[in-house]
Amino acid sequence: MKRKSYFAAIAALAAQCLAFSSFAFAQGVTAPAGRGGRGAPAPPVSTHEVNPDRTVTFHLRAPDATSVKLSGDFVQGSPDMTKGDDGQWSITTAPLNPAVYNYTFVVDGVRNIDPSSPMVKLGDRSAESMFEVTGDKPAPYDIQPVPHGTVHINWYQSASLNALRSIYVYTPPGYEDGKAKYPVLYLLHGSGDTEAGWVDVGRANLILDNLIAAGSAKPMIIVMPYGRPLPDVMLVPSAGRGPGNADALFGTDLLQDVIPYVEKLYRASAKPDDRGIAGLSMGGGQTLSIGLTHLDTFHYIGAFSAAARGNPEEQFKGFLAESAAANKKLKLFYIACGKTDSLFPASQALSDALDKHEIKHTFVASEEGHVWRNWRNYLADLAPKLFR
């Protein structure tokens, strides 16, 4: 299959243009005269400024709007913005910790991305804008002057799903110049994301570049598949949330189609000691259901804010009953969740069950909730522990 980002790039551009045009139409924004438009030049639609005290000021010019609110993963609810005499609405947040945040504007009840922001989080159902509050030193996910790996977009025919699907694959710096085989981490996205999520939003490639350059993580391949057994939403509309056995169908695709494809196309080690599986939210639940039932395939497991709400004694009965075998095969079982995440009780219950059955694992209880800034940090914490 060709490794080509053409369709994904066109789809992403189209989504951003559609979101902007819909927003601009609602606000009466017109193109500059003499450049294909018929109205007067419009001033900037919106912007945001990160202030020296790490507060953030948002602006949005919407003179005809009667209500503008700010929504994001850093504010409670959707606070009102204040309208100025020039038709520009504004609001300043409380000081924020260094991180990447998501936000949207709610204009007269309609949620919109920021049409002037180049950082857009595209999901399979919605889109949000993003901004970064930087710290005194680079974050693990920031681009830094180090050797960089390559992100490939691959199309493969899934025999189990009878569909053409895509996967994102990260190869580490120096991969193209060598002949050695590499360990592989299969990294799964959440329910609102696509196979692009861990690169476009999670910055997994930059995290690994920085860790590898620092000598903290072993060079590895990262494979990021699409987690739903549906047509790829970057090319055709989603047909729904999928059948009731969606996770089982995805598991079959991963085990029978994705892994053989990757091991044929890339210099990927096929040893269980060189394979890991990890994921966030929906992908964390898939990681548990697939990984804990295939210990001969994966010896490293990472569940981030895992979507597993049931009784772990019932859900993972077979795994828990074979504690000696689990401890012998698993090199690392990593669980992490934010304390204010609605899924935290499930992660805590799983950790307690593992303790009861004396299965070795690591449980990280971080601050905050169900947010990408946690998941980036979890990957940065997990990667140095892999394939040791």
C-alpha positions in Angstrom: 0.0 0.0 0.0 1.2 3.5 -0.7 2.2 5.6 2.3 0.4 8.8 1.4 -1.2 11.5 3.4 -3.1 13.1 0.5 -6.6 12.0 1.4 -6.2 12.7 5.1 -4.8 16.1 4.4 -7.6 17.0 2.0 -10.2 15.8 4.5 -8.7 17.8 7.3 -8.5 20.9 5.2 -12.1 20.4 4.1 -13.3 20.0 7.6 -11.5 23.2 8.7 -12.9 25.2 5.8 -16.4 23.9 6.4 -16.2 24.8 10.0 -14.9 28.2 9.2 -17.4 29.0 6.4 -20.3 27.9 8.6 -19.1 30.1 11.4 -18.4 33.0 9.1 -21.8 32.8 7.5 -23.5 32.8 10.9 -21.5 35.9 11.9 -21.9 37.8 8.7 -18.2 37.8 7.9 -17.4 38.5 4.2 -14.4 38.1 2.0 -12.3 41.2 1.2 -13.5 43.1 -1.9 -11.3 42.7 -4.9 -10.2 39.2 -3.9 -13.1 37.1 -4.9 -15.5 38.5 -2.3 -18.4 40.9 -2.5 -18.2 42.7 0.8 -15.9 45.0 2.7 -12.8 43.5 4.3 -13.5 41.9 7.6 -11.3 42.5 10.6 -9.8 39.4 12.4 -12.5 37.1 13.6 -10.8 35.8 16.8 -7.6 35.4 18.6 -6.2 34.3 21.9 -3.3 35.6 23.9 -1.3 33.8 26.6 -0.3 36.5 29.1 2.9 36.6 31.2 1.0 35.4 34.3 -0.3 32.4 32.2 -3.8 33.7 32.1 -5.3 33.5 28.6 -7.4 36.3 27.0 -9.8 35.3 24.2 -11.3 37.7 21.7 -14.0 37.1 19.2 -15.5 39.7 16.9 -19.2 39.0 16.6 -21.1 42.4 16.5 -24.5 40.9 15.7 -24.3 38.1 18.4 -26.5 38.4 21.5 -24.5 35.8 23.5 -21.0 34.5 23.3 -19.6 31.9 25.7 -16.2 30.2 26.1 -16.2 26.4 26.4 -13.1 24.3 27.1 -11.4 21.6 29.2 -10.0 24.3 31.5 -13.2 26.1 32.6 -16.3 25.1 34.6 -19.3 25.2 32.4 -19.4 27.8 29.6 -18.7 31.3 31.1 -20.0 34.4 29.3 -17.7 36.6 27.3 -18.1 40.4 27.6 -19.0 42.5 24.5 -17.1 45.7 23.8 -18.3 48.8 21.9 -16.5 47.6 18.8 -18.5 44.4 18.6 -15.6 42.3 20.0 -16.2 39.9 22.8 -13.5 39.0 25.3 -12.8 37.0 28.5 -9.6 36.3 30.5 -9.2 33.0 32.3 -7.6 32.2 35.6 -3.8 31.3 35.5 -3.4 27.9 33.8 -0.7 25.3 34.3 1.6 24.7 31.3 -0.2 22.3 29.0 -2.2 22.0 25.7 -5.9 22.8 26.1 -9.0 22.5 24.0 -11.7 25.2 23.5 -14.6 26.3 21.4 -16.9 29.4 21.3 -20.6 29.1 21.8 -22.2 31.9 19.7 -26.0 32.3 20.2 -26.1 28.7 21.2 -24.0 27.3 18.3 -20.7 25.8 19.1 -17.8 26.8 16.8 -14.1 26.3 16.5 -11.8 29.4 16.5 -11.5 30.2 12.7 -8.2 31.9 13.2 -6.5 29.2 15.2 -4.2 26.9 13.2 -4.3 24.2 16.0 -7.5 22.1 15.4 -8.4 18.8 17.1 -10.4 16.8 14.6 -12.4 13.9 15.9 -14.9 11.5 14.3 -17.9 13.5 15.6 -16.7 17.0 16.4 -13.8 19.5 16.3 -12.2 21.8 18.8 -9.5 24.4 18.7 -6.3 24.1 20.8 -3.8 26.4 22.4 -0.7 25.8 24.5 0.5 27.5 27.7 4.2 27.0 27.8 6.3 26.4 30.8 9.8 27.4 31.9 11.3 24.5 30.0 10.0 22.4 27.1 7.3 19.9 27.8 7.8 16.2 26.8 5.4 16.8 23.8 7.0 20.0 22.5 9.0 20.0 19.3 12.7 20.2 20.2 16.0 20.3 18.2 16.5 16.6 18.3 16.5 13.9 15.6 13.0 13.2 14.5 11.3 10.0 13.4 8.8 9.6 10.6 5.0 9.3 10.6 3.7 7.1 7.8 0.0 6.8 6.7 -0.7 3.3 5.4 -3.7 1.9 3.7 -4.4 -1.8 4.2 -7.2 -4.2 3.2 -8.8 -5.7 6.3 -9.9 -9.2 5.5 -11.7 -9.6 8.7 -13.8 -6.4 8.2 -13.8 -6.5 4.4 -12.8 -2.8 4.4 -10.0 -0.6 3.3 -8.6 1.1 6.4 -5.7 3.2 7.4 -3.1 3.2 10.2 -0.6 5.8 11.3 2.9 4.3 12.0 5.8 6.1 13.7 9.3 4.9 13.0 12.1 6.2 15.2 15.1 8.4 14.1 17.6 6.3 12.1 15.1 3.6 11.1 15.6 4.2 7.3 19.3 3.9 7.6 19.5 0.6 9.5 18.6 -3.1 9.3 17.7 -4.0 12.9 14.2 -4.9 14.0 12.4 -2.8 16.5 9.9 -3.4 19.3 6.4 -2.2 18.6 3.8 -0.4 20.7 0.2 -0.6 19.4 -1.3 2.6 20.6 -5.2 3.0 20.6 -7.2 6.2 20.5 -10.4 7.2 22.4 -14.0 7.1 21.3 -14.1 10.6 19.8 -10.9 10.4 17.9 -9.5 8.7 14.8 -6.2 7.0 13.9 -4.7 10.5 13.6 -5.5 11.4 17.1 -2.3 10.3 18.8 -0.2 12.3 16.3 -2.3 15.4 15.7 -3.5 15.8 19.3 -1.4 13.5 21.4 2.0 14.3 19.8 3.1 10.8 20.3 5.8 11.1 17.7 7.3 14.2 19.4 7.1 12.5 22.8 9.1 9.6 21.5 11.6 11.7 19.6 12.4 13.6 22.8 12.6 10.5 25.0 14.8 8.6 22.5 17.1 11.6 22.1 17.5 11.9 25.9 18.3 8.1 26.2 15.2 7.6 28.3 13.2 5.4 25.9 14.3 2.6 23.6 13.8 3.3 19.9 10.5 1.7 18.9 7.8 1.6 16.3 4.4 2.9 17.2 1.3 1.7 15.3 -1.9 3.7 15.6 -5.0 2.0 14.0 -8.5 3.2 13.7 -10.4 1.7 16.6 -13.9 1.3 15.2 -15.0 -1.5 12.8 -16.6 1.1 10.4 -15.5 2.8 7.2 -12.7 5.3 7.9 -14.4 8.6 8.9 -11.7 10.6 7.2 -13.1 9.5 3.8 -16.8 8.7 4.3 -19.3 9.7 7.0 -19.6 7.4 10.0 -22.6 5.0 9.7 -23.2 5.1 13.4 -21.4 4.0 16.6 -21.0 0.5 15.4 -22.4 -2.9 16.3 -22.6 -4.2 19.8 -19.6 -6.4 19.3 -17.5 -3.6 18.0 -14.6 -4.1 20.3 -14.4 -7.8 19.4 -14.5 -7.0 15.7 -11.7 -4.4 16.2 -9.7 -6.9 18.2 -9.9 -9.4 15.3 -8.8 -6.7 12.8 -5.8 -5.8 15.1 -4.7 -9.4 15.6 -5.4 -10.9 12.2 -4.9 -7.9 9.9 -2.9 -5.0 11.4 -0.2 -6.9 13.2 0.7 -9.2 10.2 0.6 -6.2 7.9 2.9 -4.2 10.1 5.3 -7.1 10.6 5.5 -7.6 6.8 5.9 -4.0 5.8 8.2 -2.8 8.7 11.2 -4.2 10.5 9.0 -5.0 13.5 10.0 -7.7 16.0 7.4 -10.5 16.3 8.5 -11.5 19.8 5.9 -11.0 22.6 8.7 -9.4 24.7 8.9 -6.8 21.9 5.2 -6.1 21.7 3.1 -3.7 23.8 -0.5 -2.5 23.6 -1.8 0.7 25.2 -4.7 3.1 24.8 -6.8 5.8 26.2 -10.5 5.7 27.2 -12.2 3.5 24.7 -8.8 2.4 23.5 -7.9 1.7 27.2 -10.9 -0.6 27.4 -9.9 -2.3 24.2 -6.3 -2.6 25.5 -7.6 -4.5 28.5 -10.0 -6.8 26.6 -7.4 -7.6 23.9 -4.2 -7.6 25.9 -5.3 -9.5 29.0 -6.7 -12.3 26.8 -3.6 -12.5 24.5 -0.6 -12.6 26.9 1.2 -14.7 24.4 1.1 -11.7 22.0 1.6 -8.7 24.2 3.9 -8.6 27.2 3.5 -4.9 27.9 0.1 -3.4 28.6 -0.9 0.2 29.3 -4.5 1.4 30.2 -5.0 5.1 30.3 -8.4 6.2 31.8 -9.7 2.9 30.6 -13.4 2.5 29.6 -14.0 -0.5 31.8 -16.9 0.1 34.2 -17.9 -3.4 35.2 -16.8 -5.6 38.0 -13.2 -6.6 37.2 -13.6 -9.9 39.0 -16.2 -10.8 36.3 -14.8 -8.9 33.4 -11.3 -10.4 33.7 -12.1 -13.6 35.5 -9.9 -15.8 33.4 -7.0 -13.5 33.6 -7.2 -13.0 37.4 -7.6 -16.8 37.9 -4.2 -17.4 36.3 -2.1 -14.9 38.4 1.1 -17.0 38.3 1.0 -17.2 34.5 0.2 -13.5 34.2 3.1 -12.5 36.4 5.4 -14.8 34.4 4.4 -13.4 31.0 3.7 -9.7 31.7 6.8 -7.5 31.8 4.7 -4.4 32.6 1.0 -3.8 33.4 0.6 0.0 33.7 -2.7 1.6 34.7 -3.2 5.4 35.0 -6.3 7.6 35.5 -7.1 11.1 36.8 -8.7 11.3 40.2 -11.6 13.5 39.0 -12.2 11.3 35.9 -15.6 9.5 36.0 -13.6 6.3 35.1 -11.3 6.6 38.1 -13.4 4.2 40.3 -13.1 1.5 37.6 -9.3 1.9 37.4 -9.1 1.8 41.2 -11.2 -1.3 41.3 -9.0 -3.0 38.7 -5.9 -2.1 40.6 -7.5 -3.5 43.8 -8.4 -6.7 42.1 -4.9 -7.1 40.8 -3.6 -6.5 44.3 -6.0 -9.1 45.7 -4.8 -11.7 43.2 -1.1 -10.6 43.6 -0.6 -9.6 40.0 2.2 -7.2 39.6 1.2 -3.8 38.1 1.8 -0.1 38.3 -1.1 2.2 39.2 -0.8 6.0 38.6 -3.5 8.2 40.1 -2.9 11.6 38.7 -4.7 14.9 39.1 -7.5 16.2 36.8 -9.9 14.2 34.8 -10.6 12.8 31.3 -8.3 15.1 29.3 -5.6 14.9 26.7 -3.1 16.6 28.9 -3.2 13.5 31.2 -2.8 11.1 28.3 0.2 12.8 26.8 1.8 12.6 30.3 0.9 9.0 30.7 2.6 8.1 27.4 5.7 10.1 28.4 5.7 8.1 31.7 5.0 4.7 30.1 7.4 4.8 27.1 10.7 4.7 29.1 9.4 1.6 30.9 8.8 -0.4 27.7 10.9 -3.2 26.3 13.5 -3.2 29.1 
